Amino acid sequence: MKDSKYQETYIATREFEKRLRSIFKTCRNELISIYIKHLDKNLWEADRAAADLLGKENEWYETFNSYADEKLTNVKD
């Protein structure tokens, strides 16, 4: 994202871009809200929240769960 308020957050990373492609494939726009609402947390925590929202029955659950397992943190200042 080019918006300057996201410049120093995980939203501006390649790792989030990978997740964004998956988000678009799920057709669940509310997943983007999870990442925006969790900007104060680590990326893996937002990943876990996204997986939980999808639920174990969803075909994308394991994808987001595996993102969470990477344990990526937030952007350091």
HTML snippet that shows the backbone in 3Dmol.js (N, CA, C, O; Angstrom):
<script src="https://3Dmol.org/build/3Dmol-min.js"></script>
<div id="view" style="width:600px;height:400px;position:relative"></div>
<script>
const pdb = `
ATOM      1  N   MET A   1       0.834  -1.173   0.000  1.00  0.00           N
ATOM      2  CA  MET A   1       0.000   0.000   0.000  1.00  0.00           C
ATOM      3  C   MET A   1       0.884   1.242   0.000  1.00  0.00           C
ATOM      4  O   MET A   1       1.943   1.261   0.626  1.00  0.00           O
ATOM      5  N   LYS A   2       0.454   2.244  -0.684  1.00  0.00           N
ATOM      6  CA  LYS A   2       1.227   3.465  -0.813  1.00  0.00           C
ATOM      7  C   LYS A   2       0.886   4.483   0.268  1.00  0.00           C
ATOM      8  O   LYS A   2       1.630   5.448   0.446  1.00  0.00           O
ATOM      9  N   ASP A   3      -0.205   4.302   0.990  1.00  0.00           N
ATOM     10  CA  ASP A   3      -0.625   5.239   2.017  1.00  0.00           C
ATOM     11  C   ASP A   3       0.471   5.357   3.085  1.00  0.00           C
ATOM     12  O   ASP A   3       0.945   4.348   3.607  1.00  0.00           O
ATOM     13  N   SER A   4       0.868   6.588   3.402  1.00  0.00           N
ATOM     14  CA  SER A   4       1.982   6.799   4.326  1.00  0.00           C
ATOM     15  C   SER A   4       1.692   6.310   5.737  1.00  0.00           C
ATOM     16  O   SER A   4       2.630   6.000   6.472  1.00  0.00           O
ATOM     17  N   LYS A   5       0.433   6.228   6.141  1.00  0.00           N
ATOM     18  CA  LYS A   5       0.153   5.751   7.497  1.00  0.00           C
ATOM     19  C   LYS A   5       0.437   4.260   7.659  1.00  0.00           C
ATOM     20  O   LYS A   5       0.530   3.765   8.782  1.00  0.00           O
ATOM     21  N   TYR A   6       0.576   3.549   6.550  1.00  0.00           N
ATOM     22  CA  TYR A   6       0.909   2.123   6.601  1.00  0.00           C
ATOM     23  C   TYR A   6       2.380   1.864   6.301  1.00  0.00           C
ATOM     24  O   TYR A   6       2.823   0.715   6.319  1.00  0.00           O
ATOM     25  N   GLN A   7       3.142   2.925   6.025  1.00  0.00           N
ATOM     26  CA  GLN A   7       4.531   2.802   5.600  1.00  0.00           C
ATOM     27  C   GLN A   7       5.398   2.016   6.579  1.00  0.00           C
ATOM     28  O   GLN A   7       6.232   1.219   6.150  1.00  0.00           O
ATOM     29  N   GLU A   8       5.227   2.213   7.845  1.00  0.00           N
ATOM     30  CA  GLU A   8       6.067   1.569   8.861  1.00  0.00           C
ATOM     31  C   GLU A   8       5.371   0.373   9.516  1.00  0.00           C
ATOM     32  O   GLU A   8       5.642   0.056  10.674  1.00  0.00           O
ATOM     33  N   THR A   9       4.488  -0.280   8.789  1.00  0.00           N
ATOM     34  CA  THR A   9       3.764  -1.427   9.323  1.00  0.00           C
ATOM     35  C   THR A   9       3.962  -2.638   8.421  1.00  0.00           C
ATOM     36  O   THR A   9       4.527  -2.523   7.334  1.00  0.00           O
ATOM     37  N   TYR A  10       3.498  -3.789   8.871  1.00  0.00           N
ATOM     38  CA  TYR A  10       3.623  -4.999   8.048  1.00  0.00           C
ATOM     39  C   TYR A  10       2.796  -4.925   6.775  1.00  0.00           C
ATOM     40  O   TYR A  10       3.016  -5.709   5.851  1.00  0.00           O
ATOM     41  N   ILE A  11       1.844  -3.992   6.710  1.00  0.00           N
ATOM     42  CA  ILE A  11       1.038  -3.824   5.496  1.00  0.00           C
ATOM     43  C   ILE A  11       1.939  -3.487   4.303  1.00  0.00           C
ATOM     44  O   ILE A  11       1.607  -3.821   3.165  1.00  0.00           O
ATOM     45  N   ALA A  12       3.069  -2.832   4.551  1.00  0.00           N
ATOM     46  CA  ALA A  12       3.978  -2.399   3.485  1.00  0.00           C
ATOM     47  C   ALA A  12       5.038  -3.440   3.133  1.00  0.00           C
ATOM     48  O   ALA A  12       5.996  -3.118   2.431  1.00  0.00           O
ATOM     49  N   THR A  13       4.890  -4.676   3.602  1.00  0.00           N
ATOM     50  CA  THR A  13       5.920  -5.692   3.376  1.00  0.00           C
ATOM     51  C   THR A  13       5.552  -6.672   2.261  1.00  0.00           C
ATOM     52  O   THR A  13       4.388  -6.808   1.884  1.00  0.00           O
ATOM     53  N   ARG A  14       6.571  -7.341   1.752  1.00  0.00           N
ATOM     54  CA  ARG A  14       6.349  -8.402   0.758  1.00  0.00           C
ATOM     55  C   ARG A  14       5.565  -9.559   1.366  1.00  0.00           C
ATOM     56  O   ARG A  14       4.755 -10.203   0.699  1.00  0.00           O
ATOM     57  N   GLU A  15       5.824  -9.806   2.638  1.00  0.00           N
ATOM     58  CA  GLU A  15       5.133 -10.898   3.309  1.00  0.00           C
ATOM     59  C   GLU A  15       3.624 -10.651   3.336  1.00  0.00           C
ATOM     60  O   GLU A  15       2.836 -11.581   3.166  1.00  0.00           O
ATOM     61  N   PHE A  16       3.230  -9.401   3.551  1.00  0.00           N
ATOM     62  CA  PHE A  16       1.799  -9.101   3.530  1.00  0.00           C
ATOM     63  C   PHE A  16       1.246  -9.195   2.116  1.00  0.00           C
ATOM     64  O   PHE A  16       0.106  -9.620   1.929  1.00  0.00           O
ATOM     65  N   GLU A  17       2.031  -8.808   1.119  1.00  0.00           N
ATOM     66  CA  GLU A  17       1.584  -8.928  -0.270  1.00  0.00           C
ATOM     67  C   GLU A  17       1.209 -10.370  -0.593  1.00  0.00           C
ATOM     68  O   GLU A  17       0.222 -10.628  -1.282  1.00  0.00           O
ATOM     69  N   LYS A  18       2.018 -11.315  -0.082  1.00  0.00           N
ATOM     70  CA  LYS A  18       1.717 -12.734  -0.290  1.00  0.00           C
ATOM     71  C   LYS A  18       0.368 -13.083   0.340  1.00  0.00           C
ATOM     72  O   LYS A  18      -0.444 -13.788  -0.258  1.00  0.00           O
ATOM     73  N   ARG A  19       0.145 -12.589   1.533  1.00  0.00           N
ATOM     74  CA  ARG A  19      -1.115 -12.838   2.218  1.00  0.00           C
ATOM     75  C   ARG A  19      -2.277 -12.177   1.490  1.00  0.00           C
ATOM     76  O   ARG A  19      -3.372 -12.734   1.422  1.00  0.00           O
ATOM     77  N   LEU A  20      -2.036 -10.996   0.950  1.00  0.00           N
ATOM     78  CA  LEU A  20      -3.084 -10.272   0.242  1.00  0.00           C
ATOM     79  C   LEU A  20      -3.573 -11.061  -0.968  1.00  0.00           C
ATOM     80  O   LEU A  20      -4.769 -11.088  -1.259  1.00  0.00           O
ATOM     81  N   ARG A  21      -2.642 -11.700  -1.670  1.00  0.00           N
ATOM     82  CA  ARG A  21      -3.058 -12.548  -2.806  1.00  0.00           C
ATOM     83  C   ARG A  21      -3.978 -13.672  -2.327  1.00  0.00           C
ATOM     84  O   ARG A  21      -4.966 -13.997  -2.985  1.00  0.00           O
ATOM     85  N   SER A  22      -3.650 -14.258  -1.185  1.00  0.00           N
ATOM     86  CA  SER A  22      -4.507 -15.312  -0.628  1.00  0.00           C
ATOM     87  C   SER A  22      -5.848 -14.749  -0.194  1.00  0.00           C
ATOM     88  O   SER A  22      -6.885 -15.378  -0.405  1.00  0.00           O
ATOM     89  N   ILE A  23      -5.835 -13.573   0.410  1.00  0.00           N
ATOM     90  CA  ILE A  23      -7.083 -12.932   0.842  1.00  0.00           C
ATOM     91  C   ILE A  23      -8.004 -12.743  -0.353  1.00  0.00           C
ATOM     92  O   ILE A  23      -9.190 -13.064  -0.278  1.00  0.00           O
ATOM     93  N   PHE A  24      -7.472 -12.227  -1.450  1.00  0.00           N
ATOM     94  CA  PHE A  24      -8.296 -12.022  -2.641  1.00  0.00           C
ATOM     95  C   PHE A  24      -8.876 -13.339  -3.153  1.00  0.00           C
ATOM     96  O   PHE A  24     -10.012 -13.374  -3.626  1.00  0.00           O
ATOM     97  N   LYS A  25      -8.114 -14.404  -3.063  1.00  0.00           N
ATOM     98  CA  LYS A  25      -8.601 -15.707  -3.536  1.00  0.00           C
ATOM     99  C   LYS A  25      -9.719 -16.261  -2.654  1.00  0.00           C
ATOM    100  O   LYS A  25     -10.553 -17.035  -3.122  1.00  0.00           O
ATOM    101  N   THR A  26      -9.737 -15.868  -1.380  1.00  0.00           N
ATOM    102  CA  THR A  26     -10.793 -16.361  -0.492  1.00  0.00           C
ATOM    103  C   THR A  26     -12.131 -15.684  -0.762  1.00  0.00           C
ATOM    104  O   THR A  26     -13.184 -16.212  -0.404  1.00  0.00           O
ATOM    105  N   CYS A  27     -12.086 -14.507  -1.399  1.00  0.00           N
ATOM    106  CA  CYS A  27     -13.288 -13.691  -1.618  1.00  0.00           C
ATOM    107  C   CYS A  27     -13.934 -13.281  -0.296  1.00  0.00           C
ATOM    108  O   CYS A  27     -15.150 -13.106  -0.229  1.00  0.00           O
ATOM    109  N   ARG A  28     -13.132 -13.129   0.745  1.00  0.00           N
ATOM    110  CA  ARG A  28     -13.611 -12.719   2.070  1.00  0.00           C
ATOM    111  C   ARG A  28     -12.933 -11.401   2.443  1.00  0.00           C
ATOM    112  O   ARG A  28     -11.886 -11.393   3.090  1.00  0.00           O
ATOM    113  N   ASN A  29     -13.535 -10.297   2.033  1.00  0.00           N
ATOM    114  CA  ASN A  29     -12.942  -8.981   2.250  1.00  0.00           C
ATOM    115  C   ASN A  29     -12.769  -8.632   3.718  1.00  0.00           C
ATOM    116  O   ASN A  29     -11.945  -7.781   4.051  1.00  0.00           O
ATOM    117  N   GLU A  30     -13.528  -9.270   4.605  1.00  0.00           N
ATOM    118  CA  GLU A  30     -13.393  -8.969   6.033  1.00  0.00           C
ATOM    119  C   GLU A  30     -12.020  -9.383   6.571  1.00  0.00           C
ATOM    120  O   GLU A  30     -11.616  -8.935   7.644  1.00  0.00           O
ATOM    121  N   LEU A  31     -11.308 -10.229   5.839  1.00  0.00           N
ATOM    122  CA  LEU A  31      -9.957 -10.612   6.254  1.00  0.00           C
ATOM    123  C   LEU A  31      -9.014  -9.416   6.232  1.00  0.00           C
ATOM    124  O   LEU A  31      -8.133  -9.307   7.085  1.00  0.00           O
ATOM    125  N   ILE A  32      -9.190  -8.515   5.264  1.00  0.00           N
ATOM    126  CA  ILE A  32      -8.353  -7.317   5.213  1.00  0.00           C
ATOM    127  C   ILE A  32      -8.544  -6.497   6.486  1.00  0.00           C
ATOM    128  O   ILE A  32      -7.581  -5.947   7.021  1.00  0.00           O
ATOM    129  N   SER A  33      -9.762  -6.415   6.963  1.00  0.00           N
ATOM    130  CA  SER A  33     -10.046  -5.671   8.196  1.00  0.00           C
ATOM    131  C   SER A  33      -9.286  -6.250   9.379  1.00  0.00           C
ATOM    132  O   SER A  33      -8.827  -5.505  10.245  1.00  0.00           O
ATOM    133  N   ILE A  34      -9.151  -7.549   9.424  1.00  0.00           N
ATOM    134  CA  ILE A  34      -8.411  -8.179  10.526  1.00  0.00           C
ATOM    135  C   ILE A  34      -6.976  -7.676  10.546  1.00  0.00           C
ATOM    136  O   ILE A  34      -6.453  -7.323  11.603  1.00  0.00           O
ATOM    137  N   TYR A  35      -6.346  -7.645   9.391  1.00  0.00           N
ATOM    138  CA  TYR A  35      -4.954  -7.196   9.340  1.00  0.00           C
ATOM    139  C   TYR A  35      -4.833  -5.715   9.702  1.00  0.00           C
ATOM    140  O   TYR A  35      -3.886  -5.327  10.387  1.00  0.00           O
ATOM    141  N   ILE A  36      -5.754  -4.902   9.262  1.00  0.00           N
ATOM    142  CA  ILE A  36      -5.716  -3.475   9.583  1.00  0.00           C
ATOM    143  C   ILE A  36      -5.964  -3.250  11.069  1.00  0.00           C
ATOM    144  O   ILE A  36      -5.317  -2.403  11.685  1.00  0.00           O
ATOM    145  N   LYS A  37      -6.895  -4.000  11.648  1.00  0.00           N
ATOM    146  CA  LYS A  37      -7.194  -3.849  13.077  1.00  0.00           C
ATOM    147  C   LYS A  37      -6.075  -4.375  13.968  1.00  0.00           C
ATOM    148  O   LYS A  37      -5.994  -3.995  15.136  1.00  0.00           O
ATOM    149  N   HIS A  38      -5.218  -5.233  13.445  1.00  0.00           N
ATOM    150  CA  HIS A  38      -4.142  -5.838  14.235  1.00  0.00           C
ATOM    151  C   HIS A  38      -2.769  -5.221  13.959  1.00  0.00           C
ATOM    152  O   HIS A  38      -1.747  -5.858  14.216  1.00  0.00           O
ATOM    153  N   LEU A  39      -2.732  -4.007  13.446  1.00  0.00           N
ATOM    154  CA  LEU A  39      -1.449  -3.376  13.116  1.00  0.00           C
ATOM    155  C   LEU A  39      -0.537  -3.207  14.322  1.00  0.00           C
ATOM    156  O   LEU A  39       0.680  -3.103  14.173  1.00  0.00           O
ATOM    157  N   ASP A  40      -1.112  -3.179  15.502  1.00  0.00           N
ATOM    158  CA  ASP A  40      -0.307  -3.034  16.720  1.00  0.00           C
ATOM    159  C   ASP A  40       0.251  -4.372  17.200  1.00  0.00           C
ATOM    160  O   ASP A  40       1.019  -4.417  18.161  1.00  0.00           O
ATOM    161  N   LYS A  41      -0.131  -5.447  16.542  1.00  0.00           N
ATOM    162  CA  LYS A  41       0.312  -6.787  16.932  1.00  0.00           C
ATOM    163  C   LYS A  41       1.299  -7.329  15.902  1.00  0.00           C
ATOM    164  O   LYS A  41       1.593  -6.668  14.907  1.00  0.00           O
ATOM    165  N   ASN A  42       1.794  -8.504  16.140  1.00  0.00           N
ATOM    166  CA  ASN A  42       2.673  -9.177  15.182  1.00  0.00           C
ATOM    167  C   ASN A  42       1.869  -9.721  14.011  1.00  0.00           C
ATOM    168  O   ASN A  42       0.681 -10.019  14.138  1.00  0.00           O
ATOM    169  N   LEU A  43       2.532  -9.845  12.875  1.00  0.00           N
ATOM    170  CA  LEU A  43       1.868 -10.352  11.673  1.00  0.00           C
ATOM    171  C   LEU A  43       1.296 -11.740  11.910  1.00  0.00           C
ATOM    172  O   LEU A  43       0.194 -12.040  11.451  1.00  0.00           O
ATOM    173  N   TRP A  44       2.026 -12.590  12.620  1.00  0.00           N
ATOM    174  CA  TRP A  44       1.539 -13.955  12.838  1.00  0.00           C
ATOM    175  C   TRP A  44       0.247 -13.960  13.661  1.00  0.00           C
ATOM    176  O   TRP A  44      -0.573 -14.865  13.508  1.00  0.00           O
ATOM    177  N   GLU A  45       0.056 -12.972  14.520  1.00  0.00           N
ATOM    178  CA  GLU A  45      -1.175 -12.898  15.307  1.00  0.00           C
ATOM    179  C   GLU A  45      -2.370 -12.545  14.417  1.00  0.00           C
ATOM    180  O   GLU A  45      -3.466 -13.071  14.609  1.00  0.00           O
ATOM    181  N   ALA A  46      -2.160 -11.666  13.458  1.00  0.00           N
ATOM    182  CA  ALA A  46      -3.214 -11.350  12.499  1.00  0.00           C
ATOM    183  C   ALA A  46      -3.506 -12.564  11.612  1.00  0.00           C
ATOM    184  O   ALA A  46      -4.659 -12.832  11.273  1.00  0.00           O
ATOM    185  N   ASP A  47      -2.453 -13.291  11.241  1.00  0.00           N
ATOM    186  CA  ASP A  47      -2.637 -14.518  10.454  1.00  0.00           C
ATOM    187  C   ASP A  47      -3.520 -15.513  11.203  1.00  0.00           C
ATOM    188  O   ASP A  47      -4.431 -16.110  10.629  1.00  0.00           O
ATOM    189  N   ARG A  48      -3.235 -15.679  12.492  1.00  0.00           N
ATOM    190  CA  ARG A  48      -3.998 -16.627  13.313  1.00  0.00           C
ATOM    191  C   ARG A  48      -5.460 -16.172  13.418  1.00  0.00           C
ATOM    192  O   ARG A  48      -6.375 -16.991  13.339  1.00  0.00           O
ATOM    193  N   ALA A  49      -5.673 -14.869  13.595  1.00  0.00           N
ATOM    194  CA  ALA A  49      -7.041 -14.344  13.671  1.00  0.00           C
ATOM    195  C   ALA A  49      -7.778 -14.566  12.344  1.00  0.00           C
ATOM    196  O   ALA A  49      -8.972 -14.867  12.336  1.00  0.00           O
ATOM    197  N   ALA A  50      -7.068 -14.419  11.236  1.00  0.00           N
ATOM    198  CA  ALA A  50      -7.678 -14.663   9.925  1.00  0.00           C
ATOM    199  C   ALA A  50      -8.059 -16.135   9.776  1.00  0.00           C
ATOM    200  O   ALA A  50      -9.147 -16.450   9.294  1.00  0.00           O
ATOM    201  N   ALA A  51      -7.173 -17.028  10.184  1.00  0.00           N
ATOM    202  CA  ALA A  51      -7.470 -18.463  10.123  1.00  0.00           C
ATOM    203  C   ALA A  51      -8.682 -18.784  10.998  1.00  0.00           C
ATOM    204  O   ALA A  51      -9.564 -19.542  10.593  1.00  0.00           O
ATOM    205  N   ASP A  52      -8.720 -18.206  12.194  1.00  0.00           N
ATOM    206  CA  ASP A  52      -9.847 -18.452  13.096  1.00  0.00           C
ATOM    207  C   ASP A  52     -11.155 -17.952  12.508  1.00  0.00           C
ATOM    208  O   ASP A  52     -12.188 -18.604  12.655  1.00  0.00           O
ATOM    209  N   LEU A  53     -11.124 -16.798  11.842  1.00  0.00           N
ATOM    210  CA  LEU A  53     -12.327 -16.274  11.212  1.00  0.00           C
ATOM    211  C   LEU A  53     -12.822 -17.230  10.129  1.00  0.00           C
ATOM    212  O   LEU A  53     -14.022 -17.475  10.006  1.00  0.00           O
ATOM    213  N   LEU A  54     -11.893 -17.762   9.351  1.00  0.00           N
ATOM    214  CA  LEU A  54     -12.275 -18.679   8.277  1.00  0.00           C
ATOM    215  C   LEU A  54     -12.842 -19.984   8.827  1.00  0.00           C
ATOM    216  O   LEU A  54     -13.801 -20.525   8.277  1.00  0.00           O
ATOM    217  N   GLY A  55     -12.269 -20.478   9.886  1.00  0.00           N
ATOM    218  CA  GLY A  55     -12.725 -21.735  10.472  1.00  0.00           C
ATOM    219  C   GLY A  55     -12.079 -22.934   9.811  1.00  0.00           C
ATOM    220  O   GLY A  55     -11.700 -22.892   8.640  1.00  0.00           O
ATOM    221  N   LYS A  56     -11.960 -24.007  10.582  1.00  0.00           N
ATOM    222  CA  LYS A  56     -11.263 -25.211  10.112  1.00  0.00           C
ATOM    223  C   LYS A  56     -11.903 -25.837   8.881  1.00  0.00           C
ATOM    224  O   LYS A  56     -11.230 -26.538   8.124  1.00  0.00           O
ATOM    225  N   GLU A  57     -13.177 -25.598   8.674  1.00  0.00           N
ATOM    226  CA  GLU A  57     -13.871 -26.200   7.532  1.00  0.00           C
ATOM    227  C   GLU A  57     -13.533 -25.506   6.218  1.00  0.00           C
ATOM    228  O   GLU A  57     -13.740 -26.074   5.146  1.00  0.00           O
ATOM    229  N   ASN A  58     -13.012 -24.281   6.293  1.00  0.00           N
ATOM    230  CA  ASN A  58     -12.715 -23.503   5.096  1.00  0.00           C
ATOM    231  C   ASN A  58     -11.441 -24.018   4.430  1.00  0.00           C
ATOM    232  O   ASN A  58     -10.473 -24.367   5.105  1.00  0.00           O
ATOM    233  N   GLU A  59     -11.454 -24.059   3.112  1.00  0.00           N
ATOM    234  CA  GLU A  59     -10.297 -24.565   2.366  1.00  0.00           C
ATOM    235  C   GLU A  59      -9.058 -23.694   2.542  1.00  0.00           C
ATOM    236  O   GLU A  59      -7.950 -24.172   2.296  1.00  0.00           O
ATOM    237  N   TRP A  60      -9.196 -22.451   2.952  1.00  0.00           N
ATOM    238  CA  TRP A  60      -8.071 -21.533   3.130  1.00  0.00           C
ATOM    239  C   TRP A  60      -7.550 -21.504   4.558  1.00  0.00           C
ATOM    240  O   TRP A  60      -6.555 -20.834   4.834  1.00  0.00           O
ATOM    241  N   TYR A  61      -8.193 -22.204   5.456  1.00  0.00           N
ATOM    242  CA  TYR A  61      -7.789 -22.205   6.866  1.00  0.00           C
ATOM    243  C   TYR A  61      -6.320 -22.608   7.025  1.00  0.00           C
ATOM    244  O   TYR A  61      -5.567 -21.924   7.719  1.00  0.00           O
ATOM    245  N   GLU A  62      -5.914 -23.680   6.409  1.00  0.00           N
ATOM    246  CA  GLU A  62      -4.540 -24.175   6.559  1.00  0.00           C
ATOM    247  C   GLU A  62      -3.521 -23.198   5.980  1.00  0.00           C
ATOM    248  O   GLU A  62      -2.410 -23.083   6.497  1.00  0.00           O
ATOM    249  N   THR A  63      -3.886 -22.503   4.927  1.00  0.00           N
ATOM    250  CA  THR A  63      -2.978 -21.511   4.338  1.00  0.00           C
ATOM    251  C   THR A  63      -2.657 -20.422   5.352  1.00  0.00           C
ATOM    252  O   THR A  63      -1.492 -20.090   5.571  1.00  0.00           O
ATOM    253  N   PHE A  64      -3.702 -19.868   5.972  1.00  0.00           N
ATOM    254  CA  PHE A  64      -3.483 -18.796   6.935  1.00  0.00           C
ATOM    255  C   PHE A  64      -2.873 -19.325   8.234  1.00  0.00           C
ATOM    256  O   PHE A  64      -2.124 -18.617   8.908  1.00  0.00           O
ATOM    257  N   ASN A  65      -3.186 -20.528   8.567  1.00  0.00           N
ATOM    258  CA  ASN A  65      -2.564 -21.152   9.741  1.00  0.00           C
ATOM    259  C   ASN A  65      -1.060 -21.353   9.503  1.00  0.00           C
ATOM    260  O   ASN A  65      -0.254 -21.167  10.414  1.00  0.00           O
ATOM    261  N   SER A  66      -0.695 -21.728   8.288  1.00  0.00           N
ATOM    262  CA  SER A  66       0.728 -21.899   7.987  1.00  0.00           C
ATOM    263  C   SER A  66       1.443 -20.554   7.966  1.00  0.00           C
ATOM    264  O   SER A  66       2.611 -20.470   8.347  1.00  0.00           O
ATOM    265  N   TYR A  67       0.758 -19.502   7.526  1.00  0.00           N
ATOM    266  CA  TYR A  67       1.346 -18.162   7.633  1.00  0.00           C
ATOM    267  C   TYR A  67       1.627 -17.849   9.106  1.00  0.00           C
ATOM    268  O   TYR A  67       2.699 -17.348   9.443  1.00  0.00           O
ATOM    269  N   ALA A  68       0.678 -18.142   9.964  1.00  0.00           N
ATOM    270  CA  ALA A  68       0.849 -17.878  11.409  1.00  0.00           C
ATOM    271  C   ALA A  68       2.023 -18.666  11.973  1.00  0.00           C
ATOM    272  O   ALA A  68       2.754 -18.176  12.833  1.00  0.00           O
ATOM    273  N   ASP A  69       2.199 -19.883  11.487  1.00  0.00           N
ATOM    274  CA  ASP A  69       3.292 -20.728  11.973  1.00  0.00           C
ATOM    275  C   ASP A  69       4.671 -20.166  11.623  1.00  0.00           C
ATOM    276  O   ASP A  69       5.670 -20.571  12.216  1.00  0.00           O
ATOM    277  N   GLU A  70       4.733 -19.239  10.667  1.00  0.00           N
ATOM    278  CA  GLU A  70       6.001 -18.592  10.329  1.00  0.00           C
ATOM    279  C   GLU A  70       6.460 -17.659  11.444  1.00  0.00           C
ATOM    280  O   GLU A  70       7.634 -17.295  11.509  1.00  0.00           O
ATOM    281  N   LYS A  71       5.533 -17.273  12.322  1.00  0.00           N
ATOM    282  CA  LYS A  71       5.822 -16.411  13.483  1.00  0.00           C
ATOM    283  C   LYS A  71       6.516 -15.099  13.105  1.00  0.00           C
ATOM    284  O   LYS A  71       7.430 -14.646  13.793  1.00  0.00           O
ATOM    285  N   LEU A  72       6.061 -14.492  11.990  1.00  0.00           N
ATOM    286  CA  LEU A  72       6.620 -13.207  11.589  1.00  0.00           C
ATOM    287  C   LEU A  72       6.105 -12.117  12.507  1.00  0.00           C
ATOM    288  O   LEU A  72       4.932 -12.101  12.882  1.00  0.00           O
ATOM    289  N   THR A  73       6.991 -11.213  12.860  1.00  0.00           N
ATOM    290  CA  THR A  73       6.652 -10.142  13.794  1.00  0.00           C
ATOM    291  C   THR A  73       6.245  -8.885  13.042  1.00  0.00           C
ATOM    292  O   THR A  73       6.045  -8.907  11.827  1.00  0.00           O
ATOM    293  N   ASN A  74       6.128  -7.797  13.777  1.00  0.00           N
ATOM    294  CA  ASN A  74       5.788  -6.520  13.188  1.00  0.00           C
ATOM    295  C   ASN A  74       7.051  -5.825  12.718  1.00  0.00           C
ATOM    296  O   ASN A  74       8.160  -6.263  13.025  1.00  0.00           O
ATOM    297  N   VAL A  75       6.886  -4.749  11.979  1.00  0.00           N
ATOM    298  CA  VAL A  75       8.009  -3.962  11.476  1.00  0.00           C
ATOM    299  C   VAL A  75       8.638  -3.211  12.649  1.00  0.00           C
ATOM    300  O   VAL A  75       7.937  -2.613  13.465  1.00  0.00           O
ATOM    301  N   LYS A  76       9.950  -3.252  12.720  1.00  0.00           N
ATOM    302  CA  LYS A  76      10.655  -2.521  13.766  1.00  0.00           C
ATOM    303  C   LYS A  76      10.889  -1.089  13.308  1.00  0.00           C
ATOM    304  O   LYS A  76      11.108  -0.839  12.123  1.00  0.00           O
ATOM    305  N   ASP A  77      10.844  -0.153  14.243  1.00  0.00           N
ATOM    306  CA  ASP A  77      11.054   1.267  13.910  1.00  0.00           C
ATOM    307  C   ASP A  77      12.449   1.517  13.399  1.00  0.00           C
ATOM    308  O   ASP A  77      12.793   2.654  13.075  1.00  0.00           O
TER     309      ASP A  77
END
`;
const viewer = $3Dmol.createViewer("view");
viewer.addModel(pdb, "pdb");
viewer.setStyle({}, {cartoon: {color: "spectrum"}});
viewer.zoomTo();
viewer.render();
</script>
